Amino acid sequence: MNKGYLALWILGFILLVLDLGVVVSIFKKGDERRQMIVWKASTYAFSVMVGVLILECLSKIAVSALDLSNSVLNDGISPFSLLTITAIVYFISLKYNQKKLGD
Protein backbone atom coordinates (compact mmCIF):
# COMPACT_ATOMS: atom_id res chain seq x y z
CA MET A 1 0.00 0.00 0.00
CA ASN A 2 1.24 3.44 -0.88
CA LYS A 3 2.23 5.69 2.05
CA GLY A 4 -0.07 8.40 0.75
CA TYR A 5 -3.08 6.10 0.93
CA LEU A 6 -2.12 4.97 4.42
CA ALA A 7 -1.89 8.58 5.59
CA LEU A 8 -5.26 9.29 4.01
CA TRP A 9 -6.84 6.32 5.78
CA ILE A 10 -5.36 7.40 9.11
CA LEU A 11 -6.62 10.96 8.61
CA GLY A 12 -10.05 9.66 7.66
CA PHE A 13 -10.18 7.50 10.78
CA ILE A 14 -9.19 10.42 13.00
CA LEU A 15 -11.86 12.62 11.42
CA LEU A 16 -14.47 9.87 11.84
CA VAL A 17 -13.60 9.63 15.54
CA LEU A 18 -13.95 13.43 15.84
CA ASP A 19 -17.35 13.33 14.12
CA LEU A 20 -18.57 10.57 16.41
CA GLY A 21 -17.21 12.51 19.40
CA VAL A 22 -19.35 15.48 18.40
CA VAL A 23 -22.50 13.38 18.37
CA VAL A 24 -21.67 11.66 21.67
CA SER A 25 -20.84 14.91 23.47
CA ILE A 26 -24.08 16.53 22.35
CA PHE A 27 -26.27 13.72 23.70
CA LYS A 28 -24.26 13.10 26.89
CA LYS A 29 -26.21 13.95 30.03
CA GLY A 30 -24.72 16.27 32.62
CA ASP A 31 -25.28 19.13 35.01
CA GLU A 32 -25.85 22.76 34.08
CA ARG A 33 -22.14 23.47 33.73
CA ARG A 34 -21.73 20.60 31.26
CA GLN A 35 -24.73 21.83 29.30
CA MET A 36 -23.20 25.33 29.18
CA ILE A 37 -19.91 23.94 27.86
CA VAL A 38 -21.65 21.98 25.09
CA TRP A 39 -23.89 24.95 24.29
CA LYS A 40 -20.94 27.33 23.90
CA ALA A 41 -18.96 24.85 21.80
CA SER A 42 -21.99 24.17 19.58
CA THR A 43 -22.69 27.87 19.13
CA TYR A 44 -19.11 28.63 18.12
CA ALA A 45 -18.94 25.67 15.71
CA PHE A 46 -22.25 26.73 14.15
CA SER A 47 -20.97 30.30 13.75
CA VAL A 48 -17.85 29.08 11.96
CA MET A 49 -19.94 26.81 9.73
CA VAL A 50 -22.22 29.72 8.79
CA GLY A 51 -19.13 31.83 8.04
CA VAL A 52 -17.72 29.14 5.75
CA LEU A 53 -21.07 28.87 3.94
CA ILE A 54 -21.24 32.65 3.53
CA LEU A 55 -17.76 32.63 2.00
CA GLU A 56 -18.89 29.81 -0.29
CA CYS A 57 -21.89 31.86 -1.41
CA LEU A 58 -19.70 34.90 -2.04
CA SER A 59 -17.32 32.83 -4.14
CA LYS A 60 -20.28 31.52 -6.19
CA ILE A 61 -21.47 35.09 -6.72
CA ALA A 62 -17.97 36.16 -7.79
CA VAL A 63 -17.73 33.24 -10.22
CA SER A 64 -21.10 34.16 -11.73
CA ALA A 65 -20.37 37.88 -11.87
CA LEU A 66 -16.92 37.48 -13.42
CA ASP A 67 -17.98 34.58 -15.67
CA LEU A 68 -15.24 32.24 -14.44
CA SER A 69 -16.89 29.00 -15.53
CA ASN A 70 -13.61 27.02 -15.58
CA SER A 71 -12.39 28.34 -12.23
CA VAL A 72 -11.46 26.21 -9.23
CA LEU A 73 -13.92 28.33 -7.23
CA ASN A 74 -16.74 26.90 -9.33
CA ASP A 75 -16.43 23.45 -7.73
CA GLY A 76 -17.60 24.45 -4.26
CA ILE A 77 -16.89 22.88 -0.91
CA SER A 78 -17.52 19.19 -0.39
CA PRO A 79 -19.85 18.06 2.40
CA PHE A 80 -17.03 16.00 3.92
CA SER A 81 -14.80 19.07 4.11
CA LEU A 82 -17.56 21.09 5.75
CA LEU A 83 -18.23 18.31 8.26
CA THR A 84 -14.51 18.03 8.98
CA ILE A 85 -14.11 21.77 9.58
CA THR A 86 -17.14 21.78 11.85
CA ALA A 87 -15.94 18.76 13.84
CA ILE A 88 -12.45 20.19 14.35
CA VAL A 89 -13.78 23.59 15.42
CA TYR A 90 -16.30 21.95 17.76
CA PHE A 91 -13.64 19.72 19.33
CA ILE A 92 -11.22 22.61 19.90
CA SER A 93 -14.01 24.82 21.28
CA LEU A 94 -15.25 22.02 23.53
CA LYS A 95 -11.79 21.41 24.99
CA TYR A 96 -11.24 25.17 25.46
CA ASN A 97 -14.57 25.60 27.26
CA GLN A 98 -13.97 22.49 29.39
CA LYS A 99 -10.66 23.95 30.53
CA LYS A 100 -12.14 27.42 31.06
CA LEU A 101 -15.29 26.34 32.89
CA GLY A 102 -13.81 23.28 34.57
CA ASP A 103 -15.42 20.03 33.54
Residue frames as a rotation matrix with the C-alpha (Angstrom) as fourth column:
MET 1
0.581 0.814 0.000 0.00
0.814 -0.581 0.000 0.00
0.000 0.000 -1.000 0.00
ASN 2
-0.064 -0.558 0.827 1.24
0.507 -0.732 -0.455 3.44
0.859 0.391 0.330 -0.88
LYS 3
-0.677 -0.280 -0.681 2.23
0.736 -0.271 -0.620 5.69
-0.011 -0.921 0.389 2.05
GLY 4
-0.914 0.377 0.146 -0.07
-0.337 -0.910 0.243 8.40
0.225 0.173 0.959 0.75
TYR 5
-0.079 0.925 -0.371 -3.08
-0.223 0.347 0.911 6.10
0.972 0.155 0.179 0.93
LEU 6
-0.155 -0.055 -0.986 -2.12
0.824 0.543 -0.160 4.97
0.544 -0.838 -0.039 4.42
ALA 7
-0.940 -0.210 -0.268 -1.89
0.322 -0.804 -0.500 8.58
-0.110 -0.557 0.823 5.59
LEU 8
-0.643 0.763 0.068 -5.26
-0.540 -0.514 0.666 9.29
0.543 0.392 0.743 4.01
TRP 9
0.063 0.646 -0.761 -6.84
0.251 0.728 0.638 6.32
0.966 -0.231 -0.116 5.78
ILE 10
-0.467 -0.307 -0.829 -5.36
0.867 0.027 -0.498 7.40
0.175 -0.951 0.254 9.11
LEU 11
-0.992 0.124 0.008 -6.62
-0.124 -0.987 -0.103 10.96
-0.005 -0.103 0.995 8.61
GLY 12
-0.341 0.920 -0.190 -10.05
-0.408 0.037 0.912 9.66
0.847 0.389 0.363 7.66
PHE 13
-0.026 0.281 -0.959 -10.18
0.669 0.718 0.192 7.50
0.743 -0.636 -0.207 10.78
ILE 14
-0.787 -0.318 -0.529 -9.19
0.610 -0.528 -0.591 10.42
-0.092 -0.788 0.609 13.00
LEU 15
-0.864 0.499 0.060 -11.86
-0.459 -0.832 0.313 12.62
0.206 0.243 0.948 11.42
LEU 16
-0.113 0.835 -0.538 -14.47
-0.029 0.539 0.842 9.87
0.993 0.111 -0.036 11.84
VAL 17
-0.288 -0.067 -0.955 -13.60
0.899 0.325 -0.294 9.63
0.330 -0.943 -0.034 15.54
LEU 18
-0.978 -0.070 -0.197 -13.95
0.134 -0.933 -0.333 13.43
-0.161 -0.352 0.922 15.84
ASP 19
-0.574 0.817 -0.048 -17.35
-0.505 -0.308 0.806 13.33
0.644 0.487 0.590 14.12
LEU 20
0.049 0.574 -0.818 -18.57
0.419 0.731 0.538 10.57
0.907 -0.369 -0.204 16.41
GLY 21
-0.620 -0.362 -0.696 -17.21
0.781 -0.197 -0.593 12.51
0.078 -0.911 0.405 19.40
VAL 22
-0.913 0.359 0.193 -19.35
-0.330 -0.929 0.167 15.48
0.239 0.089 0.967 18.40
VAL 23
-0.086 0.947 -0.309 -22.50
-0.322 0.267 0.908 13.38
0.943 0.177 0.282 18.37
VAL 24
-0.023 0.027 -0.999 -21.67
0.743 0.670 0.001 11.66
0.669 -0.742 -0.035 21.67
SER 25
-0.848 -0.382 -0.368 -20.84
0.530 -0.585 -0.614 14.91
0.019 -0.716 0.698 23.47
ILE 26
-0.704 0.654 0.277 -24.08
-0.476 -0.724 0.499 16.53
0.527 0.220 0.821 22.35
PHE 27
0.242 0.901 -0.359 -26.27
-0.328 0.424 0.844 13.72
0.913 -0.087 0.398 23.70
LYS 28
-0.455 -0.483 -0.748 -24.26
0.546 0.513 -0.663 13.10
0.704 -0.710 0.031 26.89
LYS 29
0.668 0.744 -0.002 -26.21
0.400 -0.357 0.844 13.95
0.628 -0.564 -0.536 30.03
GLY 30
-0.474 -0.838 -0.271 -24.72
0.727 -0.198 -0.657 16.27
0.497 -0.509 0.703 32.62
ASP 31
-0.033 0.411 -0.911 -25.28
0.836 -0.488 -0.250 19.13
-0.547 -0.770 -0.327 35.01
GLU 32
0.865 0.470 -0.177 -25.85
0.328 -0.796 -0.509 22.76
-0.380 0.382 -0.842 34.08
ARG 33
0.242 -0.862 -0.446 -22.14
-0.497 -0.505 0.706 23.47
-0.833 0.051 -0.550 33.73
ARG 34
-0.562 -0.412 0.717 -21.73
0.297 0.709 0.640 20.60
-0.772 0.573 -0.276 31.26
GLN 35
0.315 0.771 0.553 -24.73
0.877 -0.014 -0.480 21.83
-0.363 0.637 -0.680 29.30
MET 36
0.806 -0.076 -0.588 -23.20
-0.121 -0.992 -0.038 25.33
-0.580 0.101 -0.808 29.18
ILE 37
-0.252 -0.968 -0.006 -19.91
-0.313 0.076 0.947 23.94
-0.916 0.241 -0.322 27.86
VAL 38
-0.471 0.148 0.870 -21.65
0.710 0.650 0.273 21.98
-0.525 0.746 -0.411 25.09
TRP 39
0.633 0.774 0.011 -23.89
0.658 -0.532 -0.533 24.95
-0.407 0.344 -0.846 24.29
LYS 40
0.522 -0.504 -0.689 -20.94
-0.384 -0.860 0.338 27.33
-0.762 0.088 -0.642 23.90
ALA 41
-0.563 -0.768 0.306 -18.96
-0.098 0.430 0.898 24.85
-0.821 0.475 -0.317 21.80
SER 42
-0.172 0.596 0.784 -21.99
0.876 0.457 -0.155 24.17
-0.451 0.660 -0.601 19.58
THR 43
0.780 0.492 -0.386 -22.69
0.325 -0.846 -0.421 27.87
-0.534 0.203 -0.821 19.13
TYR 44
0.131 -0.817 -0.561 -19.11
-0.529 -0.536 0.658 28.63
-0.838 0.211 -0.503 18.12
ALA 45
-0.681 -0.368 0.633 -18.94
0.244 0.701 0.670 25.67
-0.691 0.611 -0.387 15.71
PHE 46
0.228 0.852 0.471 -22.25
0.878 0.030 -0.479 26.73
-0.422 0.523 -0.741 14.15
SER 47
0.711 -0.011 -0.703 -20.97
-0.098 -0.992 -0.084 30.30
-0.696 0.128 -0.706 13.75
VAL 48
-0.372 -0.913 -0.170 -17.85
-0.428 0.006 0.904 29.08
-0.824 0.409 -0.392 11.96
MET 49
-0.516 0.243 0.821 -19.94
0.654 0.731 0.194 26.81
-0.553 0.637 -0.536 9.73
VAL 50
0.633 0.773 -0.036 -22.22
0.606 -0.524 -0.599 29.72
-0.482 0.357 -0.800 8.79
GLY 51
0.387 -0.584 -0.713 -19.13
-0.442 -0.796 0.413 31.83
-0.810 0.155 -0.566 8.04
VAL 52
-0.676 -0.636 0.372 -17.72
-0.025 0.524 0.851 29.14
-0.736 0.566 -0.370 5.75
LEU 53
-0.139 0.715 0.685 -21.07
0.900 0.380 -0.214 28.87
-0.413 0.587 -0.696 3.94
ILE 54
0.751 0.352 -0.559 -21.24
0.164 -0.919 -0.359 32.65
-0.640 0.178 -0.748 3.53
LEU 55
-0.144 -0.883 -0.446 -17.76
-0.537 -0.309 0.785 32.63
-0.831 0.353 -0.429 2.00
GLU 56
-0.659 -0.025 0.752 -18.89
0.456 0.782 0.426 29.81
-0.598 0.623 -0.503 -0.29
CYS 57
0.418 0.885 0.207 -21.89
0.782 -0.234 -0.578 31.86
-0.463 0.403 -0.789 -1.41
LEU 58
0.586 -0.269 -0.765 -19.70
-0.290 -0.950 0.112 34.90
-0.757 0.157 -0.635 -2.04
SER 59
-0.568 -0.820 0.068 -17.32
-0.257 0.255 0.932 32.83
-0.782 0.512 -0.356 -4.14
LYS 60
-0.317 0.541 0.779 -20.28
0.825 0.562 -0.056 31.52
-0.468 0.625 -0.625 -6.19
ILE 61
0.742 0.583 -0.332 -21.47
0.388 -0.777 -0.496 35.09
-0.547 0.239 -0.802 -6.72
ALA 62
0.147 -0.779 -0.610 -17.97
-0.515 -0.586 0.625 36.16
-0.844 0.222 -0.488 -7.79
VAL 63
-0.696 -0.374 0.613 -17.73
0.236 0.686 0.688 33.24
-0.678 0.624 -0.389 -10.22
SER 64
0.125 0.840 0.529 -21.10
0.920 0.102 -0.379 34.16
-0.372 0.534 -0.759 -11.73
ALA 65
0.770 0.204 -0.604 -20.37
0.115 -0.976 -0.184 37.88
-0.627 0.072 -0.775 -11.87
LEU 66
0.042 -0.867 -0.496 -16.92
-0.672 -0.392 0.628 37.48
-0.739 0.307 -0.599 -13.42
ASP 67
0.818 0.396 -0.417 -17.98
-0.574 0.531 -0.623 34.58
-0.025 0.749 0.662 -15.67
LEU 68
-0.314 -0.946 0.074 -15.24
-0.949 0.311 -0.053 32.24
0.027 -0.087 -0.996 -14.44
SER 69
0.659 0.742 -0.122 -16.89
-0.743 0.667 0.047 29.00
0.117 0.060 0.991 -15.53
ASN 70
0.568 -0.514 -0.643 -13.61
0.123 0.825 -0.551 27.02
0.814 0.234 0.532 -15.58
SER 71
-0.055 -0.601 0.797 -12.39
-0.732 -0.519 -0.442 28.34
0.679 -0.607 -0.412 -12.23
VAL 72
-0.718 -0.259 -0.647 -11.46
0.247 0.774 -0.584 26.21
0.651 -0.579 -0.491 -9.23
LEU 73
-0.905 0.401 0.146 -13.92
-0.345 -0.486 -0.803 28.33
-0.251 -0.777 0.578 -7.23
ASN 74
-0.253 0.852 -0.457 -16.74
-0.887 -0.016 0.461 26.90
0.385 0.523 0.760 -9.33
ASP 75
-0.507 -0.002 -0.862 -16.43
0.014 1.000 -0.011 23.45
0.862 -0.018 -0.507 -7.73
GLY 76
0.448 0.686 0.573 -17.60
-0.569 -0.276 0.775 24.45
0.690 -0.673 0.267 -4.26
ILE 77
-0.488 -0.577 0.655 -16.89
-0.870 0.256 -0.422 22.88
0.076 -0.776 -0.626 -0.91
SER 78
-0.420 0.306 -0.855 -17.52
-0.085 0.924 0.373 19.19
0.904 0.229 -0.362 -0.39
PRO 79
0.623 0.729 0.284 -19.85
-0.398 -0.017 0.917 18.06
0.673 -0.684 0.279 2.40
PHE 80
0.619 -0.471 -0.628 -17.03
0.697 0.698 0.164 16.00
0.362 -0.539 0.760 3.92
SER 81
-0.477 -0.821 0.314 -14.80
0.588 -0.564 -0.580 19.07
0.653 -0.092 0.751 4.11
LEU 82
-0.130 0.522 0.843 -17.56
-0.471 -0.780 0.411 21.09
0.872 -0.344 0.348 5.75
LEU 83
0.857 0.453 -0.246 -18.23
-0.050 0.548 0.835 18.31
0.513 -0.703 0.493 8.26
THR 84
0.223 -0.874 -0.433 -14.51
0.864 0.383 -0.327 18.03
0.452 -0.301 0.840 8.98
ILE 85
-0.560 -0.401 0.725 -14.11
0.136 -0.907 -0.398 21.77
0.817 -0.124 0.563 9.58
THR 86
0.274 0.775 0.569 -17.14
-0.567 -0.348 0.747 21.78
0.777 -0.527 0.344 11.85
ALA 87
0.834 0.035 -0.550 -15.94
0.315 0.790 0.527 18.76
0.453 -0.613 0.648 13.84
ILE 88
-0.158 -0.975 -0.159 -12.45
0.819 -0.039 -0.573 20.19
0.552 -0.220 0.804 14.35
VAL 89
-0.512 0.030 0.859 -13.78
-0.219 -0.971 -0.096 23.59
0.831 -0.237 0.504 15.42
TYR 90
0.586 0.793 0.166 -16.30
-0.424 0.125 0.897 21.95
0.691 -0.596 0.410 17.76
PHE 91
0.604 -0.415 -0.681 -13.64
0.643 0.758 0.109 19.72
0.471 -0.504 0.724 19.33
ILE 92
-0.512 -0.839 0.186 -11.22
0.594 -0.502 -0.628 22.61
0.621 -0.211 0.755 19.90
SER 93
-0.312 0.484 0.818 -14.01
-0.487 -0.820 0.300 24.82
0.816 -0.304 0.492 21.28
LEU 94
0.737 0.602 -0.307 -15.25
-0.098 0.545 0.832 22.02
0.669 -0.584 0.461 23.53
LYS 95
0.228 -0.744 -0.628 -11.79
0.871 0.444 -0.210 21.41
0.435 -0.499 0.750 24.99
TYR 96
-0.657 -0.446 0.608 -11.24
0.221 -0.885 -0.410 25.17
0.721 -0.135 0.680 25.46
ASN 97
0.032 0.772 0.635 -14.57
-0.617 -0.484 0.620 25.60
0.786 -0.412 0.461 27.26
GLN 98
0.731 0.155 -0.664 -13.97
0.315 0.787 0.530 22.49
0.605 -0.597 0.527 29.39
LYS 99
-0.258 -0.905 -0.339 -10.66
0.855 -0.050 -0.516 23.95
0.450 -0.423 0.786 30.53
LYS 100
-0.689 -0.002 0.724 -12.14
-0.077 -0.994 -0.076 27.42
0.720 -0.108 0.685 31.06
LEU 101
0.108 0.864 0.492 -15.29
-0.768 -0.242 0.593 26.34
0.631 -0.442 0.637 32.89
GLY 102
-0.629 -0.537 0.562 -13.81
-0.777 0.446 -0.444 23.28
-0.012 -0.716 -0.698 34.57
ASP 103
0.589 0.797 0.131 -15.42
-0.791 0.603 -0.109 20.03
-0.166 -0.039 0.985 33.54
